[in-house]
């Protein structure tokens, strides 16, 4: 029998082997702390799904132990799942000023703001929960007010970096707190959890401050309207757009609900400075001289209902992209979004626009908010952890991050590449990974949370690929004989008017199947359904090599 008695446990419920829905859990004795609660957008295979969040079964089972939800920064993949968590577990939330402002927006939409305890922290804050002390340190990212989190536990110090880069000339002059990071490392770090998004990219990342000059130059060269699309939460980039518009004497219009909301919150809290009189409403764009307008919009990732996507198909009321207008993509596609972004770019060229797109290294319009290899090594060197878990990335990114950790002296046996749900336990400075907790994806579909599973998605996929055939059969309740001919309705399979012969054969097959069926009245309905379904499926596959969904409906009169 093992004598290992775990005292400290760390695991992820989201954010490992994937980009998105970040959620990490630290548990010591009777205290649980949750770090971030993000969401993830579905890919094309998840038909009808609006959002993906974490399976929080473990947290619900142990909710009396949860002391705090600690948020590193305000991106959707770190805060987008908060309303869905708080609907099931009402726990206090701790976040920095801008992050709290963005969280409040989400909570208002879900009617949760009044009943949620929101606590403001800064990089200098210090919290105490029983035997656990929590402090923070300032980092750089593509949104202001980002922090890493330090847990001082009786078992040792655990550090979570959040998303970060080392930008020594940041737009907001808020430099990363390297001295504090070094002090944390000098005091001894048992475990470091560090993000891995750009672990494949060598060297140092570029500074966000380099982008402003390129945006201004593009504005000066543009002869007509300028459309520029970026992440709404990239407040630094938005400020650079505002500054460039001011220098080139252009008014600014905002398109997209998330852009309007973030700009409003960031301006109100002092993170964004917009000159008085610069902002105009979208209906005013047509009244302005085209060379005097900049339109800042959402949709840089190809989201089908976002502003840029609708503009590219001339489906946005009040504002249009005209020949000669300039469209700038001030972001890079997230992996998986390349196809939808390419489609929008094609549509923009068809409209006659000049489109500036492609890698930020070639256009000068974008730099990543995530650390490159040398910055990841710098974080590892500053923290000097005994144990290391690479997080926030797909497997190849975690693998490359492990190699970087080895290169700066972390022992390979002390590096854990885990999956969501895998638990790393600590006792007396020793670690092991031998158990897991329930984890996975929960799908949000409209107002439904978790009510769409694999079976429903499989049916949706089948319907989208093969269509369906609804067969309405009316039989006599007494003798089980047909009262009238079957009524067969095709949707997404064949067009009935062009396939009358095939539909006639299907109907005759149904009639023959019913006449041959000998069942008692009690089981007649179910047996008839299965008999009809099986015979029609076999016949249609033989004739068409397709397998539509067959839905027999039995009506007894």
C-alpha positions in Angstrom: 0.0 0.0 0.0 1.2 3.5 -0.9 2.2 5.8 2.0 1.9 8.9 -0.2 -0.7 11.1 1.5 -1.4 14.1 -0.8 -1.5 17.4 1.0 -1.5 19.8 -1.9 -3.2 19.1 -5.3 -3.2 21.0 -8.5 -5.1 20.2 -11.7 -6.9 21.8 -14.7 -10.5 21.6 -15.7 -9.8 23.4 -19.0 -6.9 25.0 -20.8 -4.6 22.0 -21.3 -4.2 20.4 -24.7 -6.4 23.2 -26.1 -6.6 26.9 -26.6 -9.5 28.3 -24.5 -11.8 27.7 -21.5 -9.0 28.0 -19.0 -9.7 26.8 -15.5 -7.1 25.7 -13.0 -7.7 24.4 -9.4 -5.4 24.4 -6.4 -6.6 22.4 -3.3 -4.9 22.3 0.1 -6.6 20.5 3.0 -10.2 22.0 3.1 -9.5 25.0 0.8 -10.0 25.1 -2.9 -9.0 28.0 -5.2 -10.1 28.3 -8.8 -7.9 30.2 -11.2 -9.8 31.7 -14.2 -13.0 30.5 -15.7 -13.0 30.9 -19.5 -15.0 29.8 -22.5 -14.2 28.5 -25.9 -15.9 29.0 -29.2 -16.9 25.8 -31.1 -15.4 24.6 -34.3 -17.4 23.7 -37.4 -18.1 20.1 -36.2 -20.2 21.3 -33.3 -23.3 22.2 -35.2 -25.6 24.7 -33.4 -23.3 25.0 -30.3 -22.8 28.6 -29.1 -20.1 28.1 -26.5 -18.0 25.5 -24.8 -17.4 25.6 -21.0 -15.9 23.3 -18.4 -17.4 20.3 -16.7 -17.4 21.5 -13.1 -18.8 18.4 -11.5 -15.9 18.2 -9.1 -16.3 21.8 -8.0 -20.1 21.3 -7.4 -19.3 18.2 -5.3 -16.8 20.2 -3.2 -18.3 23.7 -3.3 -18.3 24.1 0.5 -14.4 24.1 0.2 -14.1 26.8 -2.5 -12.7 30.0 -1.1 -12.2 32.2 -4.2 -12.3 32.5 -8.0 -9.1 34.4 -8.9 -8.9 35.9 -12.4 -5.6 36.7 -14.1 -7.0 39.0 -16.9 -10.1 39.9 -18.9 -9.9 37.8 -22.1 -12.9 35.7 -22.9 -10.9 32.4 -22.6 -10.4 33.4 -19.0 -13.7 35.1 -18.0 -16.3 33.9 -20.5 -17.5 31.0 -18.4 -17.9 32.9 -15.1 -21.7 33.5 -15.5 -22.3 29.7 -16.0 -20.1 28.8 -13.0 -21.8 31.4 -10.7 -25.3 30.2 -11.7 -24.3 26.8 -10.1 -21.8 27.9 -7.4 -22.0 31.4 -5.9 -18.4 32.1 -4.8 -16.4 35.4 -4.4 -14.5 36.7 -7.4 -11.2 38.5 -7.2 -9.8 40.5 -10.2 -8.1 43.7 -11.2 -10.0 46.8 -12.1 -10.4 46.5 -15.8 -11.0 42.7 -15.5 -13.8 43.4 -13.0 -15.4 45.9 -15.3 -15.5 43.3 -18.1 -16.8 40.6 -15.7 -19.6 43.0 -14.6 -20.7 43.3 -18.3 -21.1 39.5 -18.5 -22.9 39.3 -15.1 -25.4 42.0 -16.1 -26.3 40.1 -19.2 -27.1 37.0 -17.1 -28.8 38.9 -14.3 -26.1 37.8 -11.7 -24.5 41.1 -10.8 -26.5 41.9 -7.8 -25.9 38.5 -6.1 -22.2 38.2 -6.9 -19.4 39.2 -4.5 -16.7 41.1 -6.6 -13.4 42.0 -5.0 -10.9 44.4 -6.4 -7.2 43.4 -6.3 -4.0 44.9 -7.6 -0.6 43.5 -8.3 0.3 44.6 -4.7 -2.7 42.9 -3.0 -2.2 40.2 -0.4 -5.0 37.7 0.7 -5.2 35.2 3.5 -7.3 32.1 3.6 -6.7 29.8 6.6 -3.2 28.4 5.9 -2.9 29.9 2.4 -1.5 33.3 1.5 -2.0 34.7 -2.0 0.0 37.5 -3.6 0.2 38.8 -7.2 2.7 40.2 -9.7 2.3 42.4 -12.7 2.7 41.0 -16.2 2.3 42.2 -19.8 -0.3 40.8 -22.2 -2.5 42.2 -25.0 -4.9 43.6 -22.4 -4.2 45.8 -19.4 -4.3 44.8 -15.8 -2.8 41.3 -16.1 -1.4 39.5 -13.0 0.4 36.3 -12.1 -0.7 34.6 -8.9 1.4 33.3 -6.1 0.1 30.7 -3.5 2.1 30.3 -0.3 1.1 27.0 1.1 2.6 24.9 4.0 3.7 22.5 1.3 5.5 25.1 -0.8 5.0 28.0 -3.1 2.9 27.6 -6.3 3.0 30.2 -9.1 0.5 30.6 -11.9 1.8 33.0 -14.6 -1.5 33.8 -16.4 -1.0 34.8 -20.0 2.1 36.9 -20.4 4.9 38.4 -22.4 7.9 40.5 -21.5 7.2 43.9 -23.1 9.9 46.4 -22.0 8.3 49.3 -23.9 4.6 48.7 -23.3 1.9 51.1 -24.6 0.6 51.9 -21.1 4.1 52.2 -19.6 3.2 49.4 -17.1 6.4 47.3 -17.1 6.4 43.6 -16.0 7.5 43.4 -12.4 10.7 41.4 -13.0 12.2 42.3 -9.6 9.2 40.9 -7.8 9.3 37.7 -10.0 13.0 37.3 -9.1 12.2 37.7 -5.4 9.5 35.0 -5.6 12.0 32.7 -7.3 14.7 33.4 -4.7 12.3 32.5 -1.9 11.8 29.1 -3.5 9.1 27.9 -5.9 7.7 24.4 -5.5 5.6 24.4 -8.7 5.3 26.7 -11.7 2.3 26.7 -14.0 3.3 28.7 -17.1 1.4 29.4 -20.4 2.7 27.7 -23.6 0.9 29.3 -26.5 4.1 30.5 -28.3 6.5 27.8 -27.1 7.2 26.8 -30.7 8.4 30.3 -31.7 12.0 31.2 -31.1 13.5 34.4 -29.8 11.7 37.3 -28.1 8.3 38.7 -29.0 8.0 42.3 -30.4 6.7 45.2 -28.4 3.1 46.3 -28.8 4.3 49.9 -29.1 5.7 49.1 -32.6 2.2 48.8 -34.0 1.1 52.4 -33.6 3.4 53.8 -36.3 2.3 51.2 -38.9 -1.4 51.9 -38.2 -0.8 55.7 -38.6 1.1 55.1 -41.8 -1.8 53.0 -43.3 -4.3 55.7 -42.3 -2.3 58.4 -44.0 -2.0 56.3 -47.2 -5.7 55.5 -47.3 -7.7 57.6 -49.8 -11.1 56.6 -48.6 -12.7 55.0 -45.5 -10.6 52.8 -43.3 -12.0 49.7 -41.6 -9.7 48.1 -39.0 -10.6 45.0 -37.1 -9.0 43.6 -33.9 -10.0 41.9 -30.7 -12.3 44.2 -28.8 -10.4 43.4 -25.5 -7.0 44.5 -27.0 -7.3 47.9 -25.3 -3.7 48.8 -26.2 -4.5 48.3 -29.9 -7.7 50.3 -29.6 -5.7 53.2 -28.1 -3.3 53.1 -31.0 -6.2 53.2 -33.4 -7.6 56.3 -31.6 -4.1 58.0 -31.6 -3.7 57.3 -35.3 -7.1 58.6 -36.1 -6.4 61.8 -34.1 -3.1 62.4 -35.9 -4.7 61.8 -39.4 -7.7 64.0 -38.6 -10.3 61.2 -38.9 -13.5 60.5 -36.9 -14.0 57.1 -35.3 -17.0 54.9 -35.4 -17.4 51.6 -33.5 -19.2 48.5 -34.9 -20.0 45.4 -32.9 -21.5 45.0 -29.5 -18.4 43.7 -27.8 -16.3 46.6 -29.2 -18.8 49.2 -28.0 -19.0 47.6 -24.6 -15.2 47.2 -24.0 -14.5 50.7 -25.2 -17.2 52.1 -22.9 -15.8 50.2 -19.9 -12.1 50.9 -20.7 -12.9 54.7 -21.2 -14.9 54.9 -18.0 -12.2 53.3 -16.0 -9.4 55.4 -17.5 -7.6 52.7 -19.5 -8.6 54.3 -22.8 -8.4 58.0 -23.7 -10.5 59.2 -26.6 -10.6 62.9 -27.5 -13.9 64.6 -27.1 -15.9 64.7 -30.3 -13.9 62.0 -32.1 -16.5 59.2 -31.7 -19.4 59.2 -34.1 -22.4 57.0 -34.5 -22.6 54.4 -37.3 -25.4 56.2 -39.0 -23.2 59.3 -39.3 -20.5 57.5 -41.4 -22.4 58.0 -44.7 -22.7 61.8 -44.0 -18.9 62.2 -43.5 -16.2 62.6 -46.2 -14.9 59.1 -46.8 -11.3 60.2 -46.2 -12.2 61.5 -42.7 -13.6 58.3 -41.2 -12.1 55.2 -39.4 -14.4 52.3 -38.5 -13.1 50.1 -35.7 -15.0 46.8 -35.8 -15.2 43.2 -34.5 -14.8 40.1 -36.6 -11.1 39.7 -37.1 -11.5 35.9 -36.4 -14.1 35.4 -39.1 -17.1 35.1 -36.7 -20.1 34.8 -38.9 -22.3 37.3 -37.1 -19.6 39.8 -36.2 -19.5 43.2 -37.9 -16.7 42.6 -40.4 -18.3 39.4 -41.7 -21.6 41.2 -42.3 -19.8 44.1 -43.9 -17.9 41.7 -46.3 -21.3 40.4 -47.6 -22.9 43.9 -47.7 -25.3 42.8 -45.0 -24.6 45.6 -42.4 -27.2 48.3 -42.3 -26.0 51.9 -42.3 -22.4 51.2 -43.2 -20.9 49.8 -46.4 -17.5 48.9 -47.7 -17.0 50.7 -51.1 -14.4 50.2 -53.8 -11.2 51.9 -52.8 -11.8 51.6 -49.0 -9.0 50.1 -46.9 -9.6 47.1 -44.6 -6.9 46.3 -42.0 -6.7 43.0 -40.0 -4.9 44.0 -36.9 -4.7 40.5 -35.5 -3.7 37.0 -36.6 -6.2 34.1 -37.0 -6.5 31.8 -34.0 -5.7 28.2 -35.1 -8.9 26.8 -36.6 -10.2 30.1 -37.8 -8.1 30.4 -40.9 -10.8 29.2 -43.3 -13.5 31.6 -42.2 -11.0 34.5 -42.2 -9.9 33.7 -45.7 -13.5 33.7 -46.9 -14.0 37.2 -45.5 -10.8 38.4 -47.2 -12.0 37.0 -50.5 -15.4 38.8 -50.1 -13.6 42.1 -49.3 -11.5 41.9 -52.4 -14.7 41.2 -54.4 -16.1 44.5 -53.0 -13.1 46.3 -54.4 -11.4 47.0 -51.1 -7.7 47.3 -50.4 -7.1 44.6 -47.7 -4.1 44.6 -45.4 -3.9 41.1 -43.9 -1.4 38.3 -43.1 1.1 37.6 -40.4 1.9 40.6 -38.2 5.6 40.2 -39.0 4.8 41.1 -42.6 2.1 43.7 -42.2 3.3 45.4 -39.0 -0.3 45.4 -37.8 -0.1 42.8 -35.1 2.1 41.3 -32.4 1.2 38.4 -30.2 0.4 38.9 -26.6 2.1 35.6 -25.6 5.7 35.0 -24.7 8.1 33.5 -27.2 10.7 30.9 -26.3 13.3 33.2 -24.8 10.7 34.9 -22.6 9.4 31.5 -21.4 12.9 30.6 -20.5 13.3 34.0 -18.7 10.2 33.2 -16.6 11.5 29.8 -15.8 14.9 31.2 -14.8 13.4 33.9 -12.6 11.1 31.4 -10.8 13.6 28.5 -10.6 10.8 26.0 -9.9 11.4 22.5 -8.6 8.4 21.2 -10.4 6.8 22.5 -13.7 3.5 22.0 -15.4 3.2 23.7 -18.9 -0.4 24.9 -19.4 -2.6 26.8 -21.9 -1.6 25.2 -25.2 -2.1 22.2 -27.4 0.1 19.2 -26.9 2.9 20.2 -29.2 3.2 23.5 -27.4 3.3 21.8 -24.0 6.0 19.5 -25.4 8.2 22.3 -26.6 7.7 24.2 -23.3 9.0 21.1 -21.5 12.1 21.1 -23.6 12.7 24.8 -22.8 12.3 24.0 -19.0 14.9 21.2 -19.3 17.3 23.5 -21.1 17.3 25.9 -18.1 17.8 23.2 -15.5 14.4 21.8 -14.5 14.7 18.0 -14.2 12.7 16.0 -16.7 11.2 13.8 -14.0 9.9 16.9 -12.3 7.9 18.1 -15.4 4.3 17.0 -15.8 2.5 17.2 -19.1 -1.0 16.4 -18.1 -4.5 16.4 -19.5 -7.5 18.2 -18.1 -8.6 16.4 -15.0 -5.2 14.8 -14.3 -4.2 15.6 -10.7 -0.7 16.3 -9.6 -0.4 15.7 -5.8 2.4 16.9 -3.5 3.6 15.7 -0.1 6.8 16.7 1.6 8.2 18.3 -1.6 7.5 15.2 -3.6 5.0 15.0 -6.5 3.2 12.4 -8.4 0.4 12.0 -10.9 -1.7 8.9 -10.4 -5.3 10.0 -10.3 -7.8 12.2 -12.0 -11.1 14.0 -11.5 -14.1 14.3 -13.8 -13.5 16.9 -16.6 -14.6 17.5 -20.1 -16.6 19.9 -22.3 -20.1 21.2 -21.6 -21.9 22.7 -24.5 -24.0 25.9 -24.3 -26.8 25.9 -26.9 -29.1 28.9 -26.6 -30.5 28.8 -23.1 -29.5 25.2 -22.6 -26.4 24.3 -20.7 -25.1 20.7 -20.9 -28.4 19.3 -22.4 -26.7 18.7 -25.8 -24.4 15.7 -25.8 -22.7 13.4 -28.2 -25.9 11.7 -29.3 -27.6 15.0 -30.2 -24.4 16.2 -32.0 -24.2 13.0 -33.9 -27.8 13.4 -35.0 -27.2 17.0 -36.1 -24.1 15.8 -38.1 -26.2 13.1 -39.8 -28.9 15.6 -40.6 -26.5 18.0 -42.0 -24.8 15.4 -44.2 -27.6 13.0 -45.3 -30.8 14.8 -44.5 -34.0 13.1 -43.1 -37.1 11.3 -44.2 -40.2 11.6 -42.1 -42.8 8.8 -42.6 -46.3 9.3 -41.3 -48.3 6.1 -41.1 -51.9 6.0 -40.1 -53.3 2.6 -39.0 -56.5 1.1 -37.6 -56.3 0.7 -33.9 -58.3 -2.5 -33.9 -56.7 -4.6 -36.7 -53.4 -2.7 -37.4 -54.2 -2.2 -41.0 -53.4 0.9 -43.0 -56.1 3.5 -43.1 -54.4 5.5 -45.9 -51.2 5.4 -47.9 -48.1 6.5 -46.0 -47.1 10.2 -46.2 -43.4 10.6 -46.8 -41.7 13.9 -46.3 -38.0 14.5 -47.4 -35.9 17.2 -45.9 -32.2 17.6 -47.0 -32.3 14.1 -48.6 -34.0 14.4 -52.0 -36.4 16.9 -53.5 -39.7 15.0 -53.5 -41.1 16.5 -56.7 -38.0 15.5 -58.6 -37.9 12.0 -57.0 -41.5 10.9 -57.2 -40.6 7.4 -58.5 -38.2 6.8 -55.6 -40.8 8.1 -53.1 -43.5 5.8 -54.6 -41.1 2.8 -54.2 -40.5 3.8 -50.5 -44.2 4.1 -49.9 -44.9 0.6 -51.5 -42.1 -0.8 -49.4 -43.7 0.6 -46.2 -47.1 -0.9 -47.2 -45.5 -4.3 -47.8 -43.6 -4.2 -44.5 -46.7 -3.3 -42.5 -48.8 -6.1 -44.2 -46.1 -8.7 -43.4 -45.8 -7.5 -39.8 -47.7 -9.7 -37.4 -47.7 -8.2 -33.9 -49.9 -8.0 -30.9 -51.6 -4.6 -30.4 -49.6 -3.8 -27.3 -46.2 -3.9 -29.1 -47.5 -3.0 -32.5 -46.4 0.7 -32.5 -42.7 0.1 -31.6 -42.3 -3.0 -33.7 -43.8 -1.2 -36.8 -41.4 1.7 -36.3 -38.4 -0.6 -36.2 -39.6 -2.7 -39.1 -40.3 0.3 -41.3 -37.1 2.1 -40.3 -34.8 -0.9 -41.0 -36.4 -1.8 -44.4 -36.4 1.8 -45.6 -32.8 2.4 -44.5 -31.6 -0.7 -46.3 -33.6 0.1 -49.5 -32.4 3.8 -49.6 -28.7 2.8 -49.1 -28.9 0.2 -51.9 -30.5 2.8 -54.2 -28.7 6.0 -53.3 -25.6 5.0 -51.1 -26.9 7.5 -48.6 -28.2 7.1 -45.0 -30.7 9.8 -44.2 -32.2 9.8 -40.7 -35.5 7.9 -40.9 -38.3 9.1 -38.5 -41.4 6.9 -38.6 -44.5 8.4 -36.9 -47.3 5.9 -36.2 -50.8 7.3 -35.7 -53.5 5.0 -34.5 -57.2 5.8 -35.1 
